[in-house]
Amino acid sequence: MTTTAPATRNRIHFGVFFQGVNFSTIWHWPESGDQIAFESFRRIAQTAERGIFAALFLGEGLRLREHLGEIHDLDIVGRPDAQTQEAAVAAITERLGLVATQNTTYNDPADLAYRLASLNRLSGGRNGWNIVTTHNAWTGENFRRGGYVADADRYRHADAFVSAVKAIWRAGDPARASELPLRYRDDVYDLEVARTVPLVPDGRPVLIQAGDSGEGRDFGAKHADLIFTGHAGFEAASEFAADIERRALLAGRRPGSVLPFPGANFVIGDTDAEAQEKWREIQVAQVTPQTALAYLEQFWGTRLDAYDPDGPLPDIDPVVRVSDVTRGAGFQNADAKRTADEWRAQAAENGWSIREFVIRKAASRGEGNGSSAACRPSPTRSSATPTRATWADSTSRRT
């Protein structure tokens, strides 16, 4: 008698990113709601759970962004702390994963390990940690530390931070309570920790990372379960996934331990033409005339109010050599003069105005949302019963 093994069923997991800031959310549309009201978070979280999404992802704001030396308008009310919001969302959801960005530069391992473990218990093991690094003194001013982690050291510091957090979580196992306090030492930290909460049995927070440099990829391959990526095209995405797998194996991880999580926008319509029309409406609404000028001003380093958003790109050269970080990573460290020359040439070749150029630039970059897709629902429904995805399902292969 022979038996046939059941067919392997691959799953696609979706997560939703609540921006809180940036022009990708059209805040001047009433239906967008309030960026700090819990009702906005409740509506998105419960809608995502009904749609069998795997997780809700929230960024963090350690400092209000600035624009040409003034607080940026879209950030003026700030953002609620991501982990506090996820704790609130945990109480009104049952299956949704809860991912909060938390910085390794401006936290302490013992404290963050405790807070993450606490949410892990309170949510029944549904939380995740998006690991980010920061090295700029601009953010550090909020913490009286300045830019005390040099750019060259930030991943070395982050590696030590995450390793310490993992050690603290292991020490929180009730079976190892006699080993407390935990004494942890490496070339960055010297800790004695006796503040723990046990994680859910056989679990821990999902670890997520998004660095795309060589150092960032090595760090993610060593520690992360999921890696956010903007490589949406098939060829680039395949190369990225293969590179991460290679690095993960070199780091001693099991095959398939690190899963890529690309970003995308989806616009739904009954026909392809309707979806494309809605997508164009969204793009135009996202990039107002004021937004278009502000986008270029971050690279030019000066006010561009005298320029027509529906006219050509500015004919003056930037007054800054390198763009700063006050509006976020998407604007960071660009060679302003070279960037301006390339953009002017591209806009002139295609006949794009300032606003049209920014619309297309934002769409191609994703501005934190990855690629974009307009699509229509299938005219037929599958007879198969949909499988309810859980956060645990999406990380079943982690180490």
N, C-alpha and C positions, 0 to 999 in steps of 0.2 A: 504494500500500500504506500502510495506516495502522497505527500501533502504539499500544498502550495503556500509559500509564505505570503502573508498579507502585503499588499502594495504599500510602499512608503508614502506617506502623505506629507507633503511639504506645506508649510504654513507661512503666510505673510502676516506680520504683526504691524499694526499701525499705532502710532502715538500722536498726541496733539500738543503743540507748543503754544502756550499762551504768552504772547510777547510782553504785554504790559507797557512797552515803549516801542519806538520805531514807527515809521510811517506805513509799514506793511499792514497794520491794523488801521482801518479808516475811522479814526476817532470822531470825525465830524459827522459821521452817519449815526443817527440816534440809536439804531439797532445794535451798534457796537457796545453800548453800555458804558459803564464807568470803570476806568482802569484800576481803581483801588477798592471798589465795592465788592463785598463777598458775593453778592448776587451774580456778578459776572463770572466769577470762578465756579459758583455752584452750577450755573446754567451750562457752562462748557464741560465741566466734569461729568455731570449726570447725562448730558447728551452723548459724550464720548463713551460712557459705560453702556448706555443703551445700544450704541453702535458697535459694541464688542471691541472697542479699542483696548490696546494693551496698557497704555500709560498716559498720564498727564505730566508734561514737562514744564517746569517753571525756571526762568533765569533768575539772576540776582542783580541787585543794584547796590554796590558798595559806596557809590557816590553819584550824585546827580551829574549827568553829563553836561558839558558846557559847549557853547558855540561862539567862537570869537570872543572868549572871555566872559560871556554871560551864560547863565543857566539856560539850557536848551528848553524851548517852550513845551515840547511833548513830555519832558521829564519833570515838569515843575511840581507835580504832587508826589513824585517818587513812586516807589513800588513797595508793596508789603513784603516782608521777609518770606522767602520762598518756602522754607521749612515750616514756618508757622502756618502759612496758607495750606500746605499739604496736610498738616495735622488736622486742620479744620475740615478739609475735603475728605479725609479718612472717615470722619464721622457720618458722612452722608453718601458714601459709596461702599460697595462690598467687594468688588473684584479689581477695580482700576488700580494700576500701578501708579505710584506717587513719586516723581523724580524732582529733587530740588538741587539746584546748583549751589555748591559750597566751596569756598576758596581755600586752598592750602596755604596761601601766603598770610592771610589775615585771620586765621583760626588757630586754635591749639589742639593737638591730637587728642588729648584726654577729654577735653570738653566736647569736641565735635563727635568723637566716638560714642560718648554717652548720649548726646542728643539724637544721633542717628539710630542707636540701639533702642532708645526710648520709643521713637516713632515706629521702628520695626516691630516692637511688641504691641503697641497700641493699634497698629494697622493690620495686625495679623501677618506680618512679613511682606507687605506690599510696597515698601519704600525703596527708593534708589538714590544714589549720590552721583550727580554730574560733577566730576573733579575738574577744577580749573585752577590755573596759576595766574598770578599777577606780579609784576615787578616794578610798575611805575610809581614814582613818588607822588604823583597827582592823586592817586587813590590812597596811598599811604598816609597822606595828610590827615585823613579821617581817623587814623589809628595811632597817631603820634609816633609812627615808626619810620616815616619817610619811605623811600624805595630801598628798603634794607636788603632785599633779595635781588642780586644782580641778574640781568637777563640770562647770562651764561649759566647761572646757578639755579634757576627756578625749577627745572625738572629734577635736578639732584635733590633739592629741598623737597619737592613734591613726592619723590620716590621715598624719601625718609619719612615724610608725613604719613603717607598711605600705609607703609610698612608698620609704623607705630600703631595706627588705628586698627589694622588687622590683628596685631598682637594683643591689643587691649580687648578686642572682641573675643578672641580665643580665651583670654583670661576670664571673661565673663561667664563662661560655661560653669553651671553650678557644680559640676563634678570636679572642677579645678579650684574651687573657692579656697581651699587650704593653701594655694600658691600665692594668694594675695597678701600684701600688695605686690603688684607686678613691677619688677625693676627692668626698665627698658633703656638700653644705651646704643647709640650709633654715632656717626661723625657729626650729626646735627642735633640730636635730642638726648637728654639724660633725664629720664622720667621715673617717678615712683608713683604708681597709679593704684588707688583703692576706691575708685568710683565706677561701678559697672552696673549694667542691666543685662541679663541674659537675652540673647537673640532668640527668635522663634526657633524651635527644634529643627536642626539640619538646614538652617537658612542663615542668610545675612542680607543686608541691603545690596541691591544690584549696583555694580560699579560701572560708570559711563564716563567716556572721555572724548574729546573732539580735536586734539592737536594733530596737525597735518605735516609738521616739519619732521625731519628724521628723528630728532629727539622726542617729539610728541608721539610719533608712531611707536617708537621703542617703549615709551612709558605706557601707552595704551595696551600694547601687546603683552606687557608684563602684568598689568594690574586689572584692565577693564574686562567686563563681560560684553559690553556693547560699545561701539565707536560711532559717534555721529560723524557723518561725512557729507560734503557737498558734491562728491563725484557721482553725478546722476547718469551721465551717458554710459551706455553698456560697456564700451571698451575701457574707459577710464575707471569705471566702478569695478570691473573685473580685475584690472591691474592693481587697484587699491586693495581689494579683498585678498588677492594672492600675496601681496606684499605684507599685509598684516598677518596672514596665516604663517608666512615664512618667519616673520619676527617672533610670533607667539611660540612657534616650535623651538626656535633658538633660545627662548626664555624658559623652556621647560614645560610649557603648557600642553595640554592634550589637543589633538586635532579638533577643529571646530569650536574651540573654547571662546573665541572672540568673534562676535557677530557684527558686521557693518549695519548701520542704521541710517540710510540716506534720507535727505530732506526733500520734500516736494510740496507744491501747491496743487490742489485739485479743484476744478470748477466744473460743476455738473449741469448739463443741459439735456433736453429731450432729443436734440440733434447736435451734430458737430458744429453747425453754423451758430446755433443758439449758445453753445458752450463757449465758442470763440468770441462771440459778441459780449457775453457776460464777463469774460476774462479781460477784454479790452476796457470795459466799463470800470472794472476794479482797478486796473493799472492807472487809468486816467484819474480816478478818484484818489488813489494812493499818492500820486505825485502832483500835488497842487502847484501852481506857479511859484508860491513862496517856498515850497519844499524843494523844487528844482533848483532855485537859486541857492538855498541853504546847502544843498548837496555839493554844489561846485565850490561854494565859499569855504568849505572845510579843507579843500585842496589849494585854493587860491590864497587863503589866509587873509582875505579882506572882503569888505562888503561889495556886493555886486548888484545893489538895488537899481543902479542906473541902466542895467542891461534888461532887455525885453526877454522874458522867458520863452516867447515864441520866435525869437530871433536867433542868430548864430552864437556859438560859444564865445566867451570873452576874448578879445584880441590882445589883452594885456597879459603879461607873464605873472605867475604867482609871486607873492611877496614873501612866501615861506619856502625854505629848501626842502624840508621834510614835514609831512603832515603829522599832527600829534594824535594822542589817544583819547582826547576828551569826548569824542562822539562814539567811541567803541572800536572794536578790533577791525571792523571793515574799512576804517579810514586810517589805520595805523601804519606809520613808517613808509608811506608812499613817497617816492621821489617826485616832488610836486611839479617841477619844471618838465621832466620827461613825461609824466602822466598827462599834464596839460597839452603838450605837443601831440601826443598820441591821440588824445581825445578830440582835439580840434581837427586833426587829419581825418579821423574816422567819421566825425559828424559832417564835415564838408563833403567827403566822398559819398555819403548816403543822403545828404540833404536834410539832416536832422536839426531841429531847433534845440535849444537848451533843454526844454521840457521833454521833448521826444527822446533826446539822448539819454536823459536820466531815467525815463521810463524803461528804455531798453537795457540800460546798464543795470538797473535794479532787478529787472527780470532775469538777466543772464547770471547775475551774481547770486540771486535769491535773497540777498540782504537778510541772511539768517534763516531763510526758509527753503534753501536748496532749489531744485529745478521746479518748473511749473508744467502742469498738464491740464488741458481742457478735455473733458470726456463726456460721454453720454451713457446712461444706464443701459444694460443689456436688455433687449426686447423680450428675452425669455428668462425664467428663473430656474435655477438648478433644483432638482427634486431632492437633493441631499439635504439632510438636516444640518444647519450651520453649527460648527463647533464653537463653543464659547471659550475664547482665548483668555487665559489668565496670565498675570505677570510672572508667575512661577513657570508657566509653559515656555515663555520666551527666553528663559535663562536656564533651561534644564541641562544644558551642556557645559555650564560654567565650571571652573575649578576654584 
